[in-house]
Amino acid sequence: MPIRKATSNLPFSSTLDKKLVAYAAALGTACVGALAMPQAAEAKVIYTPANRTILFDGKSILDLNNDHVADFVFSREGLGNFSTLIILAFRPDNHVLTPADEGYAAAALAAGVEVGPGNGFVGGAAEMEASCICSGSFAKTGPWVNATNKYLGLEITINGQRHFGWARLTFVAYGEATLTGYAYESVADKPIVTGATSDNDADSAPDSASLHMGNPSLGVLARGAEGLELWRRAESAR
């Protein structure tokens, strides 16, 4: 029986070797691009649904960007027969949008109103509603009297940059409201529209197509960002 000699692996040709090096470089570039692209996509409206009772007792807070630091607090001021419900900026660089004719009140906005750099804001305390027991009767005044699904326009500071947001409330009684949602724009200085829960005003949850997208092939990755974009379009169209 003839004895077969062990053969060593043949060296790659210079042409093939250059092609593999180029492919590896393209693949590495594509992978870096794939990691970088989702970071760019992070710019969006961050929406938080809610169903929470707000009492104007100085204990109910609003953490607009959910960083576990209060941005605003709901409180009450008054003396004798007079009382005022206020939203108070918990930090000096946070602000509340005001009506054009009332510099120290909190505007009760409808849905679809843009909140951004062109608006007027006030720091410190902004009045939402006031009451008076006068001549034996109880009277209420202010922009939030009997408000249903109205929006606060808000400005907060994140890492030294201002971001705009909204909070939706319904007043159920004097000194009590229900917070039903809030949102902020993750891009600094970019306006937000009251009621918007994503950049295209659609539901903020991922769509069903993106949940069922598979993984791109090595050939797609080798084409870089262009290949990934074409792959995403094809997968979404399935």
Contacts in CASP RR format, 6 or more apart in sequence:
PFRMAT RR
TARGET T0000
AUTHOR 0000-0000-0000
METHOD contacts of the structure
MODEL  1
MPIRKATSNLPFSSTLDKKLVAYAAALGTACVGALAMPQAAEAKVIYTPA
NRTILFDGKSILDLNNDHVADFVFSREGLGNFSTLIILAFRPDNHVLTPA
DEGYAAAALAAGVEVGPGNGFVGGAAEMEASCICSGSFAKTGPWVNATNK
YLGLEITINGQRHFGWARLTFVAYGEATLTGYAYESVADKPIVTGATSDN
DADSAPDSASLHMGNPSLGVLARGAEGLELWRRAESAR
12 20 0 8 1.000
23 222 0 8 1.000
26 222 0 8 1.000
26 223 0 8 1.000
26 224 0 8 1.000
27 218 0 8 1.000
27 221 0 8 1.000
27 222 0 8 1.000
28 221 0 8 1.000
29 224 0 8 1.000
30 220 0 8 1.000
30 221 0 8 1.000
30 222 0 8 1.000
30 223 0 8 1.000
30 224 0 8 1.000
30 225 0 8 1.000
30 227 0 8 1.000
30 228 0 8 1.000
31 221 0 8 1.000
33 224 0 8 1.000
33 225 0 8 1.000
33 228 0 8 1.000
34 216 0 8 1.000
34 221 0 8 1.000
34 224 0 8 1.000
34 228 0 8 1.000
37 225 0 8 1.000
37 228 0 8 1.000
42 186 0 8 1.000
43 186 0 8 1.000
43 187 0 8 1.000
43 190 0 8 1.000
43 199 0 8 1.000
44 185 0 8 1.000
44 186 0 8 1.000
44 198 0 8 1.000
44 199 0 8 1.000
44 204 0 8 1.000
45 183 0 8 1.000
45 184 0 8 1.000
45 185 0 8 1.000
45 186 0 8 1.000
45 192 0 8 1.000
45 196 0 8 1.000
45 197 0 8 1.000
45 198 0 8 1.000
45 199 0 8 1.000
45 204 0 8 1.000
46 65 0 8 1.000
46 66 0 8 1.000
46 183 0 8 1.000
46 184 0 8 1.000
46 185 0 8 1.000
46 186 0 8 1.000
46 204 0 8 1.000
47 181 0 8 1.000
47 182 0 8 1.000
47 183 0 8 1.000
47 196 0 8 1.000
47 197 0 8 1.000
47 198 0 8 1.000
47 204 0 8 1.000
48 66 0 8 1.000
48 181 0 8 1.000
48 182 0 8 1.000
48 183 0 8 1.000
49 180 0 8 1.000
49 181 0 8 1.000
50 179 0 8 1.000
50 180 0 8 1.000
50 181 0 8 1.000
50 182 0 8 1.000
51 178 0 8 1.000
51 179 0 8 1.000
51 180 0 8 1.000
52 178 0 8 1.000
52 179 0 8 1.000
53 60 0 8 1.000
53 176 0 8 1.000
53 177 0 8 1.000
53 178 0 8 1.000
53 179 0 8 1.000
54 60 0 8 1.000
54 74 0 8 1.000
54 169 0 8 1.000
54 176 0 8 1.000
54 177 0 8 1.000
54 178 0 8 1.000
54 179 0 8 1.000
55 74 0 8 1.000
55 175 0 8 1.000
55 176 0 8 1.000
56 74 0 8 1.000
56 75 0 8 1.000
56 76 0 8 1.000
56 85 0 8 1.000
56 86 0 8 1.000
56 175 0 8 1.000
56 176 0 8 1.000
56 177 0 8 1.000
57 74 0 8 1.000
57 75 0 8 1.000
57 76 0 8 1.000
58 73 0 8 1.000
58 74 0 8 1.000
58 75 0 8 1.000
58 76 0 8 1.000
58 88 0 8 1.000
59 73 0 8 1.000
60 73 0 8 1.000
60 74 0 8 1.000
61 70 0 8 1.000
61 71 0 8 1.000
61 72 0 8 1.000
61 73 0 8 1.000
61 74 0 8 1.000
61 90 0 8 1.000
62 70 0 8 1.000
62 71 0 8 1.000
62 72 0 8 1.000
62 73 0 8 1.000
62 74 0 8 1.000
62 87 0 8 1.000
62 167 0 8 1.000
62 179 0 8 1.000
62 182 0 8 1.000
63 69 0 8 1.000
63 70 0 8 1.000
63 71 0 8 1.000
64 71 0 8 1.000
64 72 0 8 1.000
64 154 0 8 1.000
64 156 0 8 1.000
64 165 0 8 1.000
64 167 0 8 1.000
64 182 0 8 1.000
64 184 0 8 1.000
65 71 0 8 1.000
65 156 0 8 1.000
65 158 0 8 1.000
65 163 0 8 1.000
65 184 0 8 1.000
67 158 0 8 1.000
69 90 0 8 1.000
70 90 0 8 1.000
71 89 0 8 1.000
71 90 0 8 1.000
71 91 0 8 1.000
71 94 0 8 1.000
71 154 0 8 1.000
71 156 0 8 1.000
72 87 0 8 1.000
72 88 0 8 1.000
72 89 0 8 1.000
72 90 0 8 1.000
72 94 0 8 1.000
72 96 0 8 1.000
72 154 0 8 1.000
73 87 0 8 1.000
73 88 0 8 1.000
73 90 0 8 1.000
74 85 0 8 1.000
74 86 0 8 1.000
74 87 0 8 1.000
74 88 0 8 1.000
74 177 0 8 1.000
75 85 0 8 1.000
75 86 0 8 1.000
75 87 0 8 1.000
75 88 0 8 1.000
75 125 0 8 1.000
76 83 0 8 1.000
76 84 0 8 1.000
76 85 0 8 1.000
76 86 0 8 1.000
76 175 0 8 1.000
77 83 0 8 1.000
77 84 0 8 1.000
77 86 0 8 1.000
77 125 0 8 1.000
78 84 0 8 1.000
81 132 0 8 1.000
81 133 0 8 1.000
81 134 0 8 1.000
82 130 0 8 1.000
82 131 0 8 1.000
82 132 0 8 1.000
83 130 0 8 1.000
83 131 0 8 1.000
83 132 0 8 1.000
84 127 0 8 1.000
84 129 0 8 1.000
84 130 0 8 1.000
84 131 0 8 1.000
85 127 0 8 1.000
85 128 0 8 1.000
85 129 0 8 1.000
85 130 0 8 1.000
85 144 0 8 1.000
85 174 0 8 1.000
85 175 0 8 1.000
86 106 0 8 1.000
86 125 0 8 1.000
86 126 0 8 1.000
86 127 0 8 1.000
86 128 0 8 1.000
87 96 0 8 1.000
87 106 0 8 1.000
87 125 0 8 1.000
87 126 0 8 1.000
87 128 0 8 1.000
87 152 0 8 1.000
88 124 0 8 1.000
88 125 0 8 1.000
88 126 0 8 1.000
89 95 0 8 1.000
89 96 0 8 1.000
89 123 0 8 1.000
89 124 0 8 1.000
89 125 0 8 1.000
89 126 0 8 1.000
91 156 0 8 1.000
91 157 0 8 1.000
92 123 0 8 1.000
92 124 0 8 1.000
93 156 0 8 1.000
93 157 0 8 1.000
93 160 0 8 1.000
93 162 0 8 1.000
94 123 0 8 1.000
94 154 0 8 1.000
94 155 0 8 1.000
94 156 0 8 1.000
94 157 0 8 1.000
95 121 0 8 1.000
95 122 0 8 1.000
95 123 0 8 1.000
95 124 0 8 1.000
95 154 0 8 1.000
95 155 0 8 1.000
96 106 0 8 1.000
96 107 0 8 1.000
96 121 0 8 1.000
96 122 0 8 1.000
96 123 0 8 1.000
96 124 0 8 1.000
96 126 0 8 1.000
96 152 0 8 1.000
96 153 0 8 1.000
96 154 0 8 1.000
96 155 0 8 1.000
97 106 0 8 1.000
97 107 0 8 1.000
97 109 0 8 1.000
97 115 0 8 1.000
97 119 0 8 1.000
97 120 0 8 1.000
97 121 0 8 1.000
97 152 0 8 1.000
97 153 0 8 1.000
97 154 0 8 1.000
97 155 0 8 1.000
98 104 0 8 1.000
98 105 0 8 1.000
98 106 0 8 1.000
98 107 0 8 1.000
98 120 0 8 1.000
98 121 0 8 1.000
98 122 0 8 1.000
98 126 0 8 1.000
99 105 0 8 1.000
99 107 0 8 1.000
99 143 0 8 1.000
100 120 0 8 1.000
102 143 0 8 1.000
103 122 0 8 1.000
104 122 0 8 1.000
104 125 0 8 1.000
104 126 0 8 1.000
104 127 0 8 1.000
105 126 0 8 1.000
105 127 0 8 1.000
105 128 0 8 1.000
105 142 0 8 1.000
105 143 0 8 1.000
106 126 0 8 1.000
106 127 0 8 1.000
106 128 0 8 1.000
106 143 0 8 1.000
106 144 0 8 1.000
106 152 0 8 1.000
106 153 0 8 1.000
107 143 0 8 1.000
107 152 0 8 1.000
107 153 0 8 1.000
108 128 0 8 1.000
108 143 0 8 1.000
108 144 0 8 1.000
108 147 0 8 1.000
108 150 0 8 1.000
108 151 0 8 1.000
108 152 0 8 1.000
109 115 0 8 1.000
109 150 0 8 1.000
109 151 0 8 1.000
109 152 0 8 1.000
109 153 0 8 1.000
109 166 0 8 1.000
109 194 0 8 1.000
110 150 0 8 1.000
110 151 0 8 1.000
110 194 0 8 1.000
111 149 0 8 1.000
111 151 0 8 1.000
111 194 0 8 1.000
111 195 0 8 1.000
112 193 0 8 1.000
112 194 0 8 1.000
112 195 0 8 1.000
112 196 0 8 1.000
113 151 0 8 1.000
113 193 0 8 1.000
113 194 0 8 1.000
114 191 0 8 1.000
114 192 0 8 1.000
114 193 0 8 1.000
114 194 0 8 1.000
115 153 0 8 1.000
115 154 0 8 1.000
115 155 0 8 1.000
115 164 0 8 1.000
115 165 0 8 1.000
115 166 0 8 1.000
115 191 0 8 1.000
115 192 0 8 1.000
115 193 0 8 1.000
115 194 0 8 1.000
116 155 0 8 1.000
116 164 0 8 1.000
116 189 0 8 1.000
116 191 0 8 1.000
116 192 0 8 1.000
117 189 0 8 1.000
117 191 0 8 1.000
119 153 0 8 1.000
121 155 0 8 1.000
127 142 0 8 1.000
128 142 0 8 1.000
128 143 0 8 1.000
128 144 0 8 1.000
129 140 0 8 1.000
129 141 0 8 1.000
129 142 0 8 1.000
129 143 0 8 1.000
129 144 0 8 1.000
129 145 0 8 1.000
129 171 0 8 1.000
129 174 0 8 1.000
129 175 0 8 1.000
130 140 0 8 1.000
130 141 0 8 1.000
130 142 0 8 1.000
131 138 0 8 1.000
131 139 0 8 1.000
131 140 0 8 1.000
131 141 0 8 1.000
131 174 0 8 1.000
132 138 0 8 1.000
132 139 0 8 1.000
132 141 0 8 1.000
133 139 0 8 1.000
140 174 0 8 1.000
144 150 0 8 1.000
144 169 0 8 1.000
144 171 0 8 1.000
144 177 0 8 1.000
145 171 0 8 1.000
146 171 0 8 1.000
147 169 0 8 1.000
147 170 0 8 1.000
147 171 0 8 1.000
147 177 0 8 1.000
148 170 0 8 1.000
148 171 0 8 1.000
149 168 0 8 1.000
149 170 0 8 1.000
149 180 0 8 1.000
150 168 0 8 1.000
150 169 0 8 1.000
150 170 0 8 1.000
151 166 0 8 1.000
151 167 0 8 1.000
151 168 0 8 1.000
151 169 0 8 1.000
151 194 0 8 1.000
151 195 0 8 1.000
152 166 0 8 1.000
152 167 0 8 1.000
152 168 0 8 1.000
152 169 0 8 1.000
153 164 0 8 1.000
153 165 0 8 1.000
153 166 0 8 1.000
153 167 0 8 1.000
153 194 0 8 1.000
154 164 0 8 1.000
154 165 0 8 1.000
154 166 0 8 1.000
154 167 0 8 1.000
154 184 0 8 1.000
155 162 0 8 1.000
155 163 0 8 1.000
155 164 0 8 1.000
155 165 0 8 1.000
156 162 0 8 1.000
156 163 0 8 1.000
156 165 0 8 1.000
156 184 0 8 1.000
157 163 0 8 1.000
158 188 0 8 1.000
161 188 0 8 1.000
161 189 0 8 1.000
162 188 0 8 1.000
162 189 0 8 1.000
163 184 0 8 1.000
163 185 0 8 1.000
163 186 0 8 1.000
163 187 0 8 1.000
163 188 0 8 1.000
163 189 0 8 1.000
163 190 0 8 1.000
164 184 0 8 1.000
164 185 0 8 1.000
164 190 0 8 1.000
164 191 0 8 1.000
164 192 0 8 1.000
165 182 0 8 1.000
165 183 0 8 1.000
165 184 0 8 1.000
165 185 0 8 1.000
165 192 0 8 1.000
166 182 0 8 1.000
166 183 0 8 1.000
166 184 0 8 1.000
166 192 0 8 1.000
166 194 0 8 1.000
166 195 0 8 1.000
167 179 0 8 1.000
167 181 0 8 1.000
167 182 0 8 1.000
168 179 0 8 1.000
168 180 0 8 1.000
168 181 0 8 1.000
168 182 0 8 1.000
168 194 0 8 1.000
168 195 0 8 1.000
169 177 0 8 1.000
169 178 0 8 1.000
169 179 0 8 1.000
169 180 0 8 1.000
170 177 0 8 1.000
170 178 0 8 1.000
170 180 0 8 1.000
171 177 0 8 1.000
172 178 0 8 1.000
183 192 0 8 1.000
183 195 0 8 1.000
183 196 0 8 1.000
183 197 0 8 1.000
184 192 0 8 1.000
185 191 0 8 1.000
185 192 0 8 1.000
193 201 0 8 1.000
195 201 0 8 1.000
197 203 0 8 1.000
197 204 0 8 1.000
198 204 0 8 1.000
209 235 0 8 1.000
209 236 0 8 1.000
209 238 0 8 1.000
210 236 0 8 1.000
212 238 0 8 1.000
213 232 0 8 1.000
213 235 0 8 1.000
213 236 0 8 1.000
214 235 0 8 1.000
216 227 0 8 1.000
216 228 0 8 1.000
216 231 0 8 1.000
220 227 0 8 1.000
220 228 0 8 1.000
220 230 0 8 1.000
220 231 0 8 1.000
221 227 0 8 1.000
221 228 0 8 1.000
223 230 0 8 1.000
END
